[in-house]
Amino acid sequence: MLIRYKKNYEKIAMGLLSFMPTEKDLKALQQTMKEYEQNDRWKLFLWKEEDDIIGIAGIAIVSDEEMEIQHLSVNPSHRQQGIGKQMIKALQSLHPNMTLKPNAYVAPFFVKCNILKDE
């Protein structure tokens, strides 16, 4: 189930984001978290199954018609189970009138899952 990020989930959110190649450095990770907390056009979601938060997805609203997935990460022990695809579908259903596009770091996942054709 996709849930909105809240400040009390900060440590787990940072842990999940740290799996992204762009978020390995602590200062970069802290800046990213600050951006999600302060920028109204950036939205962070967590994926919860039972009582565990096992995934994270961050989007940026680019325009009234388009949003970009900036971050998509699943706990390594829960990978290869379709959770990333489920998160993308849930994001699409939250914003059905918007086009969902990946950034350069998330695009290979879209290609791998046939969500986006390799260009």
N, C-alpha and C positions, 0 to 999 in steps of 0.2 A: 504494500500500500504506500502510495506517495504522500508524504506529509511536508508541510512547510518547515523550513529551518527556524529554530528558536535559539536564543542565546544560550540556554542551558544545554544544548546539544553541541556546543562549540568544540569541545575536545574530540568527540567522535567525528565531527565534520572535518576537522583539521586532519585527523588520522586518515580518513578516507580520501580527502583531497591530496594528501601527500603521495598517493600512488600515481598521480598525474605527473608526467615528465617535467612540466613547467613549475611544479610546486615542491620540488625537492629541497630548496633552500628555505629555511625557517622564516627569514624576513620576507621573502616573496609570498610565502603561504600566509603570513600574518597580514600582508597588504591585500591579498585576495579576499581574505575573510572580512577585512574592514570594508572593502568595496561592496561585497554582498550585503553587509549590514547597513551601509549608508546610501548606496545608489539605488534609487527607486526602480531603475530599469534593469537591474541585476536581481535575479531571484534564485534562491538556493532551496533545493528539495532533498529530502532524505527518503530512502526506501526502507520500510519497516516490515518485517515478517515476524509474526508472533510478538515477542518482546525485544527482538534484536534489530538494530539499525545496521543494515548490511550494504547499503549503496548510497550514492550521492549523485545528484545531477544539478548543474548550475546553468542557467540560461541568461541571456541578455536580450532584452526587447530592443530590436533594431529599428522597427517602425510599427505602424498599426497592422501591417500585414506579415511581418517577419520576425522570428526569434531565432537566436543562434545558441546552440548548445556549446557552452564554453568548457564545461567539465562534466565528465561521466566516469564514475569509478565504482567498482564493486569489491568488497572484501575478498581477498584472494581465495579464502576457503569456501566461498560461495560462487565462484566463477564457473563458467561453462554450464550454467543452469537456466539461461535465458532471462536473467534478471535485468541486464542492460536493455534488452529489447522491451521488456515489460515497462521499464522506466520511460523509455522513449514513447511507447504507446500511451502511457498515462499522461505524459506531458502534452502529447498531441490532443488527447481528449480534454485536457484542461483549457486548451486554446485552439478549438477546432477551426476557427476562421483564420488562423495564422499558419504560414509556411514555417516549418521547422528545418533549420539547416545546421550542419555541424561546423565547428571551426576546424582548422588544419589538424589539430591534435586528436579530434574525435572522428574526423572523416574516415580514417582507416577502419574503425569499428563499424561505421555505417556500410562501408564497402564489403567488409567481411560477412556482415549479416544480411546483405542484399537489400538494405534499406535505401542505399544510394548507389547508383551505378558508378563504377570506376570511370573517371573522366580522363 
